[in-house]
């Protein structure tokens, strides 16, 4: 280990105490964002050893409240190609634009608290990948009945503040015993046991339309779907030994525009286009899943005023599709990332400022984007 005597002699006494005490330094490092920890690994071999210690990584992963999305992984025209858009200047190196594992191209299915659920296209296998650590694990195939995925799909449930383990939830279509109609069966893989299990209860498959776009929040997978022209919010509760569906909860009137669920720093949000495309309404789920409340309104016509005529609301390039929302400690720190006029822009909700961060090659009808959250979690 390199000598720090020269450095220590220049420090004040209190700083020297911290620098010389591994336990005290560890407690301070545990309270820093993971993005900062990746940078601080280069301070010295000693700091690198402390930060990369498995016990430190486990303790830090159990306290994710300091970590919000620090980047956006944006799908390009090809399913397996992605661009990385940093949202934090502390990120020193961008991620690659294409992921490849075992010579197979990869489709990202979901981002969940720092981990990515991916599909190896040519191998038809699924992996869990931590891009911060560049580590992945292949999920074994289920030994149970093969499911079809016209409705349903694969989702991941991971909350490092509650457990270092994750679950992969597979919802697929099967026929009932007499073949008269279709049902959804739920199979679950646990990283704790490394085994699949089948949950015996089965559900109406129509409710699971939209499940493939679901996200994990507050011990449940949430998704939006339409039932008899009514906008609905469904959830699949994940308990220790069972999964159950709760009664659906109706959303506020979403109008005819886009609407999408997001999660940021423990908040479940839905962003809706109103008077499309003039206004974005951002709702937050009230504690204990008791309903939705208005959190922000973004008036697109106001924020477009300072920009060139080429950024015209009447242009075919105009679109207000939300890609990511980050909730800060206060409104001034909160921002929205969205597609607008062929560009990806960052809009500060509190300051009402707009910054172009990426230019699209062309408007894509529904390109996927995924939050990047720096993480030390094991896979």
Residue pairs with C-beta under 8 A, 6 or more apart in sequence:
1 44
1 45
1 46
2 44
2 45
4 19
4 44
4 46
7 19
8 16
8 19
8 20
11 19
17 24
18 24
18 25
18 28
19 25
22 50
25 47
25 50
26 50
26 56
29 37
29 40
29 47
29 50
29 51
29 56
29 60
30 56
30 59
30 60
30 63
31 63
31 66
32 40
32 66
33 66
33 67
33 70
33 90
33 374
34 60
34 66
34 67
34 114
34 132
34 373
34 374
34 375
34 376
35 67
35 70
35 88
35 90
35 91
35 374
36 90
37 51
37 60
37 374
37 376
38 92
38 132
38 374
39 90
39 92
40 47
40 51
41 47
41 48
41 51
41 52
42 48
50 56
51 57
54 378
56 376
57 376
57 377
57 378
58 164
58 378
60 376
61 114
61 160
61 164
61 375
61 376
61 377
61 378
62 160
62 161
62 164
63 161
64 113
64 114
64 160
64 161
64 373
64 375
65 161
65 265
65 266
67 114
67 373
67 374
67 375
68 264
68 265
68 326
68 327
68 328
68 373
69 87
69 264
69 324
69 326
69 371
69 372
69 373
70 86
70 87
70 88
70 90
70 91
70 372
70 373
70 374
71 84
71 85
71 86
71 87
71 88
71 91
71 95
71 371
71 372
72 84
72 85
72 87
72 323
72 324
72 337
72 344
72 369
72 370
72 371
72 372
73 82
73 83
73 84
73 85
73 95
73 108
73 111
73 116
73 131
73 369
73 370
73 371
73 372
74 82
74 83
74 84
74 85
74 323
74 344
74 358
74 367
74 369
75 81
75 82
75 108
75 367
75 368
75 369
75 370
76 82
76 83
76 97
76 361
76 367
77 361
77 362
77 364
77 367
79 105
79 107
79 121
80 98
80 99
80 100
80 105
80 106
80 107
80 121
81 97
81 98
82 95
82 97
82 98
82 99
82 108
83 97
83 358
84 94
84 95
84 96
84 97
84 372
85 337
85 344
85 357
85 358
86 94
87 324
87 326
87 337
87 346
87 357
91 374
95 131
95 372
98 105
99 105
99 106
99 108
99 118
99 129
100 106
101 118
101 120
101 127
101 129
101 136
102 120
102 123
103 122
104 120
104 121
104 122
104 123
104 125
105 120
105 121
105 122
106 118
106 119
106 120
106 121
106 127
107 118
107 119
107 121
108 116
108 117
108 118
108 368
108 370
109 117
109 118
109 119
109 126
109 153
109 154
109 155
109 212
110 116
110 117
110 154
110 155
110 156
110 215
110 370
111 117
111 370
111 371
111 372
111 373
112 156
112 157
112 158
112 166
112 215
112 216
113 158
113 159
113 160
113 216
113 373
113 375
113 377
114 130
114 132
114 158
114 160
114 373
114 374
114 375
114 377
115 128
115 129
115 130
115 156
115 158
115 166
115 375
115 377
115 379
116 128
116 129
116 130
116 131
116 370
117 126
117 127
117 128
117 154
117 155
117 156
117 168
118 126
118 127
118 128
118 129
118 136
119 125
119 126
119 154
120 126
120 127
125 138
125 139
125 141
126 138
126 139
126 154
126 168
127 136
127 137
127 138
127 139
128 136
128 137
128 139
128 156
128 166
128 168
128 191
128 379
129 135
129 136
129 379
130 136
130 375
130 377
130 378
130 379
131 372
132 374
132 375
132 376
133 375
133 376
133 377
135 378
135 379
136 379
137 191
137 379
139 168
139 189
140 189
140 194
140 196
142 170
142 187
142 189
142 196
143 196
144 187
144 196
144 198
145 174
145 185
145 198
146 172
147 170
147 171
147 172
147 173
147 174
147 185
147 187
148 172
148 173
148 174
149 172
149 173
149 212
150 173
151 171
151 173
151 184
151 205
151 206
151 208
151 209
151 211
152 170
152 171
152 172
152 173
152 184
152 205
152 208
152 211
152 212
153 170
153 171
153 172
153 211
153 212
154 168
154 169
154 170
154 212
155 168
155 169
155 171
155 211
155 212
155 214
155 215
155 216
155 221
156 166
156 167
156 168
156 169
156 216
157 166
157 167
157 168
157 169
157 216
157 219
157 221
157 238
158 166
158 167
158 216
158 377
159 216
159 219
160 375
160 377
163 192
164 377
164 378
165 190
165 191
165 192
166 191
167 188
167 189
167 190
167 191
167 238
168 188
168 189
169 186
169 187
169 188
169 221
169 236
169 238
169 243
170 186
170 187
170 188
170 189
171 184
171 185
171 186
171 208
171 211
171 236
172 184
172 185
172 187
173 182
173 183
173 184
173 185
173 205
174 182
174 183
174 184
174 185
174 202
175 181
175 182
175 183
176 182
176 183
176 202
182 205
183 202
183 203
183 204
183 205
184 202
184 203
184 204
184 205
184 207
184 208
185 198
185 199
185 202
186 198
186 199
186 201
186 202
186 203
186 236
186 243
187 196
187 197
187 198
187 199
188 196
188 197
188 199
188 243
189 195
189 196
190 197
191 379
199 242
199 243
201 244
203 245
206 227
207 225
207 227
207 234
207 245
207 248
208 225
208 234
209 225
209 226
210 223
210 224
210 225
210 234
211 221
211 223
211 225
211 234
211 236
213 223
213 224
213 260
213 261
214 221
214 222
214 223
214 236
214 261
215 221
215 222
215 223
215 261
215 262
215 263
216 222
216 263
217 263
217 268
217 285
218 268
218 289
219 237
219 238
219 239
220 235
220 236
220 237
220 238
220 246
221 235
221 236
221 238
222 233
222 234
222 235
222 261
222 268
223 233
223 234
223 235
223 261
224 231
224 232
224 233
224 234
224 251
224 259
224 260
224 261
224 270
225 232
225 234
226 232
227 248
230 250
231 250
231 251
231 253
231 254
231 259
232 248
232 249
232 250
232 251
233 248
233 249
233 250
233 251
233 270
234 245
234 246
234 248
235 245
235 246
235 289
236 243
236 244
236 245
237 243
237 244
237 245
237 246
246 289
249 289
249 291
251 259
251 270
251 272
251 283
251 292
252 272
252 281
252 283
252 292
252 294
254 272
254 273
254 274
255 272
255 273
255 274
255 275
255 276
256 276
257 272
257 273
257 274
257 276
257 277
258 271
258 272
258 273
258 276
258 320
258 321
258 322
259 270
259 271
259 272
259 273
260 270
260 271
260 322
261 268
261 269
261 270
262 268
262 269
262 270
262 271
262 322
262 324
262 325
263 269
264 325
264 326
264 327
265 326
265 327
267 284
267 285
267 327
268 284
268 285
269 282
269 283
269 284
269 285
269 295
269 325
269 327
270 282
270 283
270 285
270 292
271 280
271 281
271 282
271 283
271 322
271 325
271 336
272 280
272 281
272 282
272 283
273 279
273 280
273 281
273 320
274 280
274 281
276 320
277 300
277 313
277 318
277 319
277 320
278 299
278 300
278 301
279 297
279 298
279 299
279 300
280 297
280 298
280 300
280 320
280 322
280 336
280 338
281 294
281 296
281 297
282 294
282 295
282 296
282 297
282 298
282 325
282 336
283 292
283 293
283 294
283 295
284 292
284 293
284 295
285 291
285 292
286 292
286 293
296 334
296 349
298 336
298 347
298 349
300 313
300 320
300 340
301 313
302 352
303 347
303 352
303 354
304 311
304 313
304 340
306 354
307 341
307 354
310 341
311 318
311 340
311 341
311 343
312 318
312 341
315 341
316 363
317 341
317 342
317 363
318 340
318 341
319 339
319 340
319 341
319 363
320 338
320 339
320 340
321 338
321 339
322 336
322 337
322 338
323 337
323 338
323 339
323 344
323 369
324 336
324 337
324 369
324 371
325 334
325 335
325 336
325 337
326 334
326 335
326 336
326 337
327 334
328 334
328 335
330 350
331 349
331 350
332 348
332 350
332 351
333 350
334 348
334 349
334 350
335 346
335 347
335 348
335 349
336 346
336 347
336 349
337 344
337 345
337 346
337 347
337 357
338 344
338 345
338 347
339 345
339 360
342 359
342 360
342 362
342 363
343 356
343 358
343 359
343 360
344 356
344 357
344 358
344 359
344 360
345 354
345 355
345 356
345 357
346 354
346 355
346 357
347 353
347 354
347 355
348 354
348 355
